[in-house]
Structure formats: structure tokens, C-alpha cells
Amino acid sequence: MSGIGWFLQVLALVIVGSALVLGMMYDQIRLELAVASAGGVLFLLGRWLQGRESR
């Protein structure tokens, strides 16, 4: 389970970084915020899974 949590966190960081690039390329703030929010949710899910495993 910890491996899945770690993978989700890394994937979320890639998604958030790509959100910045998408926002700059297409000049659409809503798209950038939507993609960044999805990445944030994935990061928190991964962090929750890792925290659950350590108990």
C-alpha cells in the first residue's frame, strides 16, 4: 500500500507541473486550476495511504 501512495504522490507532482505548462501554453486559468486541483487531490490521497500504512 505504501508503494501505491508513493506512486500517487509522484504522479500528482508531475500533474501539477504539467498544469503550470498547460496554463502558460493555452492561457486558460480555469484549465490550469482544474488540473492542479486534480493533482492536489491525488497527492493527498497518496499521503493518506502512506499515513495509514505506517500505523
Distance bins in CASP14 RR format, pairs under 12 A and 6 or more apart:
PFRMAT RR
TARGET T0000
AUTHOR 0000-0000-0000
RMODE 2
METHOD distances of the structure
MODEL  1
1 7 0 0 0 0 0 1 0 0 0 0 0
1 8 0 0 0 0 0 1 0 0 0 0 0
1 45 0 0 0 0 0 1 0 0 0 0 0
1 46 0 0 0 0 1 0 0 0 0 0 0
1 48 0 0 0 0 0 1 0 0 0 0 0
1 49 1 0 1 0 0 0 0 0 0 0 0
1 50 0 0 0 0 1 0 0 0 0 0 0
1 51 0 0 0 0 1 0 0 0 0 0 0
1 52 1 0 0 1 0 0 0 0 0 0 0
1 53 1 0 1 0 0 0 0 0 0 0 0
1 54 0 0 0 0 0 1 0 0 0 0 0
1 55 0 0 0 0 0 1 0 0 0 0 0
2 8 0 0 0 0 0 1 0 0 0 0 0
2 9 0 0 0 0 0 1 0 0 0 0 0
2 46 0 0 0 0 1 0 0 0 0 0 0
2 47 0 0 0 0 0 1 0 0 0 0 0
2 48 0 0 0 0 0 1 0 0 0 0 0
2 49 1 0 0 1 0 0 0 0 0 0 0
2 50 1 0 1 0 0 0 0 0 0 0 0
2 51 0 0 0 0 1 0 0 0 0 0 0
2 52 0 0 0 0 1 0 0 0 0 0 0
2 53 1 0 1 0 0 0 0 0 0 0 0
2 54 1 0 0 1 0 0 0 0 0 0 0
2 55 0 0 0 0 0 1 0 0 0 0 0
3 9 0 0 0 0 1 0 0 0 0 0 0
3 10 0 0 0 0 1 0 0 0 0 0 0
3 11 0 0 0 0 0 1 0 0 0 0 0
3 46 0 0 0 0 1 0 0 0 0 0 0
3 49 0 0 0 0 1 0 0 0 0 0 0
3 50 1 0 0 1 0 0 0 0 0 0 0
3 51 0 0 0 0 0 1 0 0 0 0 0
3 53 0 0 0 0 1 0 0 0 0 0 0
4 10 0 0 0 0 0 1 0 0 0 0 0
4 11 0 0 0 0 0 1 0 0 0 0 0
4 42 0 0 0 0 0 1 0 0 0 0 0
4 45 0 0 0 0 1 0 0 0 0 0 0
4 46 1 0 0 1 0 0 0 0 0 0 0
4 47 0 0 0 0 0 1 0 0 0 0 0
4 48 0 0 0 0 0 1 0 0 0 0 0
4 49 1 0 1 0 0 0 0 0 0 0 0
4 50 0 0 0 0 1 0 0 0 0 0 0
4 51 0 0 0 0 0 1 0 0 0 0 0
4 52 0 0 0 0 0 1 0 0 0 0 0
4 53 0 0 0 0 1 0 0 0 0 0 0
5 11 0 0 0 0 1 0 0 0 0 0 0
5 12 0 0 0 0 1 0 0 0 0 0 0
5 42 0 0 0 0 1 0 0 0 0 0 0
5 43 0 0 0 0 1 0 0 0 0 0 0
5 44 0 0 0 0 0 1 0 0 0 0 0
5 45 1 0 0 1 0 0 0 0 0 0 0
5 46 1 1 0 0 0 0 0 0 0 0 0
5 47 1 0 0 1 0 0 0 0 0 0 0
5 48 0 0 0 0 1 0 0 0 0 0 0
5 49 1 0 1 0 0 0 0 0 0 0 0
5 50 1 0 1 0 0 0 0 0 0 0 0
5 51 0 0 0 0 1 0 0 0 0 0 0
5 52 0 0 0 0 1 0 0 0 0 0 0
5 53 0 0 0 0 1 0 0 0 0 0 0
5 54 0 0 0 0 0 1 0 0 0 0 0
6 12 0 0 0 0 0 1 0 0 0 0 0
6 13 0 0 0 0 0 1 0 0 0 0 0
6 42 0 0 0 0 0 1 0 0 0 0 0
6 43 0 0 0 0 0 1 0 0 0 0 0
6 45 0 0 0 0 0 1 0 0 0 0 0
6 46 1 0 0 1 0 0 0 0 0 0 0
6 47 0 0 0 0 1 0 0 0 0 0 0
6 49 0 0 0 0 1 0 0 0 0 0 0
6 50 1 0 0 1 0 0 0 0 0 0 0
6 51 0 0 0 0 0 1 0 0 0 0 0
6 53 0 0 0 0 1 0 0 0 0 0 0
7 13 0 0 0 0 0 1 0 0 0 0 0
7 14 0 0 0 0 0 1 0 0 0 0 0
7 42 0 0 0 0 1 0 0 0 0 0 0
7 43 0 0 0 0 0 1 0 0 0 0 0
7 45 0 0 0 0 0 1 0 0 0 0 0
7 46 0 0 0 0 1 0 0 0 0 0 0
7 49 0 0 0 0 1 0 0 0 0 0 0
7 50 0 0 0 0 0 1 0 0 0 0 0
8 14 0 0 0 0 0 1 0 0 0 0 0
8 15 0 0 0 0 0 1 0 0 0 0 0
8 38 0 0 0 0 0 1 0 0 0 0 0
8 39 0 0 0 0 1 0 0 0 0 0 0
8 40 0 0 0 0 0 1 0 0 0 0 0
8 41 0 0 0 0 1 0 0 0 0 0 0
8 42 1 0 1 0 0 0 0 0 0 0 0
8 43 1 0 0 1 0 0 0 0 0 0 0
8 44 0 0 0 0 1 0 0 0 0 0 0
8 45 1 0 1 0 0 0 0 0 0 0 0
8 46 1 1 0 0 0 0 0 0 0 0 0
8 47 0 0 0 0 1 0 0 0 0 0 0
8 48 0 0 0 0 1 0 0 0 0 0 0
8 49 1 0 0 1 0 0 0 0 0 0 0
8 50 0 0 0 0 1 0 0 0 0 0 0
9 15 0 0 0 0 0 1 0 0 0 0 0
9 16 0 0 0 0 0 1 0 0 0 0 0
9 39 0 0 0 0 1 0 0 0 0 0 0
9 40 0 0 0 0 1 0 0 0 0 0 0
9 41 0 0 0 0 0 1 0 0 0 0 0
9 42 1 0 0 1 0 0 0 0 0 0 0
9 43 1 0 1 0 0 0 0 0 0 0 0
9 44 0 0 0 0 1 0 0 0 0 0 0
9 45 0 0 0 0 1 0 0 0 0 0 0
9 46 1 0 1 0 0 0 0 0 0 0 0
9 47 1 0 0 1 0 0 0 0 0 0 0
9 48 0 0 0 0 0 1 0 0 0 0 0
9 49 0 0 0 0 1 0 0 0 0 0 0
9 50 1 0 0 1 0 0 0 0 0 0 0
9 51 0 0 0 0 0 1 0 0 0 0 0
10 16 0 0 0 0 0 1 0 0 0 0 0
10 17 0 0 0 0 0 1 0 0 0 0 0
10 39 0 0 0 0 0 1 0 0 0 0 0
10 42 0 0 0 0 1 0 0 0 0 0 0
10 43 0 0 0 0 1 0 0 0 0 0 0
10 46 0 0 0 0 1 0 0 0 0 0 0
10 47 0 0 0 0 0 1 0 0 0 0 0
10 50 0 0 0 0 0 1 0 0 0 0 0
11 17 0 0 0 0 0 1 0 0 0 0 0
11 18 0 0 0 0 0 1 0 0 0 0 0
11 38 0 0 0 0 0 1 0 0 0 0 0
11 39 1 0 0 1 0 0 0 0 0 0 0
11 40 0 0 0 0 0 1 0 0 0 0 0
11 41 0 0 0 0 0 1 0 0 0 0 0
11 42 1 0 0 1 0 0 0 0 0 0 0
11 43 0 0 0 0 1 0 0 0 0 0 0
11 45 0 0 0 0 0 1 0 0 0 0 0
11 46 0 0 0 0 1 0 0 0 0 0 0
12 18 0 0 0 0 0 1 0 0 0 0 0
12 19 0 0 0 0 0 1 0 0 0 0 0
12 35 0 0 0 0 0 1 0 0 0 0 0
12 36 0 0 0 0 1 0 0 0 0 0 0
12 37 0 0 0 0 0 1 0 0 0 0 0
12 38 0 0 0 0 1 0 0 0 0 0 0
12 39 1 0 1 0 0 0 0 0 0 0 0
12 40 1 0 1 0 0 0 0 0 0 0 0
12 41 1 0 0 1 0 0 0 0 0 0 0
12 42 1 1 0 0 0 0 0 0 0 0 0
12 43 1 1 0 0 0 0 0 0 0 0 0
12 44 0 0 0 0 1 0 0 0 0 0 0
12 45 0 0 0 0 1 0 0 0 0 0 0
12 46 1 0 0 1 0 0 0 0 0 0 0
12 47 0 0 0 0 1 0 0 0 0 0 0
12 49 0 0 0 0 0 1 0 0 0 0 0
13 19 0 0 0 0 0 1 0 0 0 0 0
13 20 0 0 0 0 0 1 0 0 0 0 0
13 36 0 0 0 0 0 1 0 0 0 0 0
13 39 0 0 0 0 1 0 0 0 0 0 0
13 40 0 0 0 0 1 0 0 0 0 0 0
13 42 0 0 0 0 1 0 0 0 0 0 0
13 43 1 0 0 1 0 0 0 0 0 0 0
13 46 0 0 0 0 0 1 0 0 0 0 0
13 47 0 0 0 0 0 1 0 0 0 0 0
14 20 0 0 0 0 0 1 0 0 0 0 0
14 21 0 0 0 0 0 1 0 0 0 0 0
14 35 0 0 0 0 0 1 0 0 0 0 0
14 36 0 0 0 0 0 1 0 0 0 0 0
14 38 0 0 0 0 0 1 0 0 0 0 0
14 39 0 0 0 0 1 0 0 0 0 0 0
14 40 0 0 0 0 0 1 0 0 0 0 0
14 42 0 0 0 0 1 0 0 0 0 0 0
14 43 0 0 0 0 0 1 0 0 0 0 0
15 21 0 0 0 0 0 1 0 0 0 0 0
15 22 0 0 0 0 1 0 0 0 0 0 0
15 32 0 0 0 0 0 1 0 0 0 0 0
15 34 0 0 0 0 0 1 0 0 0 0 0
15 35 1 0 0 1 0 0 0 0 0 0 0
15 36 1 0 0 1 0 0 0 0 0 0 0
15 37 0 0 0 0 1 0 0 0 0 0 0
15 38 1 0 0 1 0 0 0 0 0 0 0
15 39 1 0 1 0 0 0 0 0 0 0 0
15 40 1 0 0 1 0 0 0 0 0 0 0
15 41 0 0 0 0 1 0 0 0 0 0 0
15 42 1 0 0 1 0 0 0 0 0 0 0
15 43 0 0 0 0 1 0 0 0 0 0 0
16 22 0 0 0 0 0 1 0 0 0 0 0
16 23 0 0 0 0 0 1 0 0 0 0 0
16 32 0 0 0 0 1 0 0 0 0 0 0
16 33 0 0 0 0 0 1 0 0 0 0 0
16 34 0 0 0 0 0 1 0 0 0 0 0
16 35 1 0 0 1 0 0 0 0 0 0 0
16 36 1 0 1 0 0 0 0 0 0 0 0
16 37 0 0 0 0 1 0 0 0 0 0 0
16 38 0 0 0 0 1 0 0 0 0 0 0
16 39 1 0 1 0 0 0 0 0 0 0 0
16 40 1 0 0 1 0 0 0 0 0 0 0
16 41 0 0 0 0 0 1 0 0 0 0 0
16 42 0 0 0 0 1 0 0 0 0 0 0
16 43 1 0 0 1 0 0 0 0 0 0 0
16 44 0 0 0 0 0 1 0 0 0 0 0
17 23 0 0 0 0 0 1 0 0 0 0 0
17 24 0 0 0 0 0 1 0 0 0 0 0
17 32 0 0 0 0 1 0 0 0 0 0 0
17 35 0 0 0 0 1 0 0 0 0 0 0
17 36 1 0 0 1 0 0 0 0 0 0 0
17 38 0 0 0 0 0 1 0 0 0 0 0
17 39 0 0 0 0 1 0 0 0 0 0 0
17 40 0 0 0 0 0 1 0 0 0 0 0
17 43 0 0 0 0 0 1 0 0 0 0 0
18 24 0 0 0 0 0 1 0 0 0 0 0
18 25 0 0 0 0 0 1 0 0 0 0 0
18 26 0 0 0 0 0 1 0 0 0 0 0
18 31 0 0 0 0 0 1 0 0 0 0 0
18 32 0 0 0 0 1 0 0 0 0 0 0
18 35 1 0 0 1 0 0 0 0 0 0 0
18 36 0 0 0 0 1 0 0 0 0 0 0
18 38 0 0 0 0 0 1 0 0 0 0 0
18 39 0 0 0 0 1 0 0 0 0 0 0
19 25 0 0 0 0 0 1 0 0 0 0 0
19 26 0 0 0 0 0 1 0 0 0 0 0
19 28 0 0 0 0 0 1 0 0 0 0 0
19 29 0 0 0 0 0 1 0 0 0 0 0
19 30 0 0 0 0 0 1 0 0 0 0 0
19 31 1 0 0 1 0 0 0 0 0 0 0
19 32 1 0 1 0 0 0 0 0 0 0 0
19 33 1 0 0 1 0 0 0 0 0 0 0
19 34 0 0 0 0 1 0 0 0 0 0 0
19 35 1 1 0 0 0 0 0 0 0 0 0
19 36 1 0 1 0 0 0 0 0 0 0 0
19 37 0 0 0 0 1 0 0 0 0 0 0
19 38 0 0 0 0 1 0 0 0 0 0 0
19 39 1 0 0 1 0 0 0 0 0 0 0
19 40 0 0 0 0 1 0 0 0 0 0 0
19 42 0 0 0 0 0 1 0 0 0 0 0
20 26 0 0 0 0 0 1 0 0 0 0 0
20 29 0 0 0 0 0 1 0 0 0 0 0
20 31 0 0 0 0 0 1 0 0 0 0 0
20 32 1 0 0 1 0 0 0 0 0 0 0
20 33 0 0 0 0 0 1 0 0 0 0 0
20 35 0 0 0 0 1 0 0 0 0 0 0
20 36 1 0 0 1 0 0 0 0 0 0 0
20 39 0 0 0 0 0 1 0 0 0 0 0
21 27 0 0 0 0 0 1 0 0 0 0 0
21 28 0 0 0 0 0 1 0 0 0 0 0
21 31 0 0 0 0 0 1 0 0 0 0 0
21 32 0 0 0 0 1 0 0 0 0 0 0
21 35 0 0 0 0 1 0 0 0 0 0 0
21 36 0 0 0 0 0 1 0 0 0 0 0
22 28 1 0 0 1 0 0 0 0 0 0 0
22 29 0 0 0 0 0 1 0 0 0 0 0
22 30 0 0 0 0 0 1 0 0 0 0 0
22 31 1 0 1 0 0 0 0 0 0 0 0
22 32 1 0 1 0 0 0 0 0 0 0 0
22 33 0 0 0 0 0 1 0 0 0 0 0
22 34 0 0 0 0 1 0 0 0 0 0 0
22 35 1 0 0 1 0 0 0 0 0 0 0
22 36 0 0 0 0 1 0 0 0 0 0 0
22 38 0 0 0 0 0 1 0 0 0 0 0
23 29 1 0 0 1 0 0 0 0 0 0 0
23 30 0 0 0 0 1 0 0 0 0 0 0
23 31 1 0 0 1 0 0 0 0 0 0 0
23 32 1 1 0 0 0 0 0 0 0 0 0
23 33 0 0 0 0 1 0 0 0 0 0 0
23 34 0 0 0 0 0 1 0 0 0 0 0
23 35 0 0 0 0 1 0 0 0 0 0 0
23 36 0 0 0 0 1 0 0 0 0 0 0
24 31 0 0 0 0 0 1 0 0 0 0 0
24 32 0 0 0 0 1 0 0 0 0 0 0
25 31 0 0 0 0 1 0 0 0 0 0 0
25 32 0 0 0 0 1 0 0 0 0 0 0
25 35 0 0 0 0 0 1 0 0 0 0 0
26 32 0 0 0 0 1 0 0 0 0 0 0
26 35 0 0 0 0 0 1 0 0 0 0 0
28 34 0 0 0 0 1 0 0 0 0 0 0
28 35 0 0 0 0 1 0 0 0 0 0 0
29 35 0 0 0 0 0 1 0 0 0 0 0
29 36 0 0 0 0 0 1 0 0 0 0 0
30 36 0 0 0 0 0 1 0 0 0 0 0
30 37 0 0 0 0 0 1 0 0 0 0 0
31 37 0 0 0 0 0 1 0 0 0 0 0
31 38 0 0 0 0 0 1 0 0 0 0 0
32 38 0 0 0 0 0 1 0 0 0 0 0
32 39 0 0 0 0 0 1 0 0 0 0 0
33 39 0 0 0 0 0 1 0 0 0 0 0
33 40 0 0 0 0 0 1 0 0 0 0 0
34 40 0 0 0 0 0 1 0 0 0 0 0
34 41 0 0 0 0 0 1 0 0 0 0 0
35 41 0 0 0 0 0 1 0 0 0 0 0
35 42 0 0 0 0 0 1 0 0 0 0 0
36 42 0 0 0 0 0 1 0 0 0 0 0
36 43 0 0 0 0 0 1 0 0 0 0 0
37 43 0 0 0 0 0 1 0 0 0 0 0
37 44 0 0 0 0 0 1 0 0 0 0 0
38 44 0 0 0 0 0 1 0 0 0 0 0
38 45 0 0 0 0 0 1 0 0 0 0 0
39 45 0 0 0 0 1 0 0 0 0 0 0
39 46 0 0 0 0 0 1 0 0 0 0 0
39 47 0 0 0 0 0 1 0 0 0 0 0
40 46 0 0 0 0 1 0 0 0 0 0 0
40 47 0 0 0 0 1 0 0 0 0 0 0
40 48 0 0 0 0 0 1 0 0 0 0 0
41 47 0 0 0 0 0 1 0 0 0 0 0
41 48 0 0 0 0 0 1 0 0 0 0 0
42 48 0 0 0 0 0 1 0 0 0 0 0
42 49 0 0 0 0 0 1 0 0 0 0 0
43 49 0 0 0 0 0 1 0 0 0 0 0
43 50 0 0 0 0 0 1 0 0 0 0 0
44 50 0 0 0 0 0 1 0 0 0 0 0
44 51 0 0 0 0 0 1 0 0 0 0 0
45 51 0 0 0 0 0 1 0 0 0 0 0
45 52 0 0 0 0 0 1 0 0 0 0 0
46 52 0 0 0 0 1 0 0 0 0 0 0
46 53 0 0 0 0 0 1 0 0 0 0 0
47 53 0 0 0 0 0 1 0 0 0 0 0
47 54 0 0 0 0 0 1 0 0 0 0 0
48 54 0 0 0 0 0 1 0 0 0 0 0
48 55 0 0 0 0 0 1 0 0 0 0 0
49 55 0 0 0 0 0 1 0 0 0 0 0
END
